[in-house]
Amino acid sequence: MASEWKQGLCNCFGDCEVCCCGLCCGPCLTYGTANDLGKSGLLYCLLGCFMPCIPTLLLRQEARERYNIEGDTVEDVGTSVCCTPCVMCQTAVEIKERGDSSK
């Protein structure tokens, strides 16, 4: 059975550390999140400088698949394009709460 996200999409202040990092330095959050998922933080960070929604989408999909979170690609694309900072914070908090974060 699929689980749900531990933090809602609009609950950015649920984890103030992640929220502040995402607000003040989005590329830093992208870098850390990608590294935590075993991806190239530098590559995702550079891609995010040109198209921030792309690494956000890819990382959200990776986290959703890894933790068996319900949802689909259409939902991932919609939220990543429309709410990029919120999705990045939600993904980072998910990794942190699941114990896979390097923080």
Secondary structure, 3 states (H helix, E strand, C coil): CCECCCCCCCCHHHCHHHHHHHHHCHHHHHHHHHHHCCCCHHHHHHHHHHCCHHHHHHHHHHHHHHCCECCCHHHHHHHHHHCHHHHHHHHHHHHHHCCCCCC
